[in-house]
């Protein structure tokens, strides 16, 4: 199956699964990464065989984060605070199955 056909099938499946936005990035080193010296620029360190990285976005809505007046405290993502994190995994499982 050609790359564009695979991506189109993944897009359709993502929409069906309720994923709001999906994108694809080449798995080569991110030369424009903001932190120029970061090892995270090289996706091959964690995804050694990957050719393409799939990025998804799911709007969780309705959750307002507290303001961070004290800058010495870290921030936690809305996804984690919502308890929705594990539900996102369920939405992407069919995509994983399609790629196997």
Secondary structure, DSSP 8 states (H G I E B T S, - for coil): --HHHHHHHHHHHHHHTT-SEEEEEESS--TT-SSTT-GGG-GGGT-TT-SEEEEEE----S--------TTS----HHHHHT-HHHHHHHHHHHHHHH-
